[in-house]
Amino acid sequence: MTLTVKQARQLKGWTQKRVAAELGVHRQTFSKWESNPDEMPVGKAKQFSKLVDRSVDEIFFIA
């Protein structure tokens, strides 16, 4: 099953603010990535997938 960035975050029970803090970016930046996941840098995508306990392959990073 493939999840969107938003779905993966929500399943973890985290807010945009918390994920942004964990990734070291502003909440607005992470919000933009949720809307346009293809703009998320590869390194941040890998970091995000670890945060939400999902493989990169399980998360749909291309809008």
C-alpha positions in Angstrom: 0.0 0.0 0.0 1.4 3.4 -1.0 0.7 6.4 1.3 0.9 10.1 0.7 3.3 12.1 2.8 0.3 13.5 4.7 -1.2 10.0 5.3 2.2 8.7 6.5 2.5 11.6 8.9 -1.1 11.3 10.2 -0.7 7.5 10.7 2.2 8.3 13.0 0.1 10.8 14.9 2.4 13.7 14.4 1.7 17.3 13.5 3.3 19.2 10.7 5.1 21.2 13.3 6.7 18.2 15.0 7.8 16.6 11.7 9.2 19.9 10.5 11.2 20.2 13.8 12.5 16.6 13.4 13.6 17.4 9.8 15.1 20.7 10.8 12.9 22.8 8.5 10.1 25.4 9.0 6.6 24.1 9.3 5.7 26.0 6.1 8.4 24.2 4.2 7.1 20.8 5.3 3.5 21.9 4.5 4.7 22.8 1.0 6.3 19.3 0.7 3.0 17.7 1.7 1.3 19.5 -1.1 4.1 19.0 -3.6 6.1 16.0 -2.4 8.2 15.9 -5.5 9.9 19.1 -4.2 11.2 17.3 -1.0 14.9 16.7 -1.3 15.9 13.0 -1.4 17.8 13.2 1.9 14.8 14.7 3.6 12.5 12.1 2.0 14.7 9.3 3.5 14.8 11.0 6.8 11.0 11.5 6.8 10.4 7.8 5.9 12.5 6.8 9.0 10.6 9.2 11.2 7.2 7.7 10.2 8.5 4.1 10.3 7.8 3.5 6.6 10.1 2.6 3.7 10.7 5.2 1.1 8.9 2.8 -1.3 5.8 2.9 0.8 5.5 6.7 0.5 4.4 8.5 -2.7 6.8 11.3 -3.1 5.8 12.3 -6.6 2.7 14.5 -7.1 
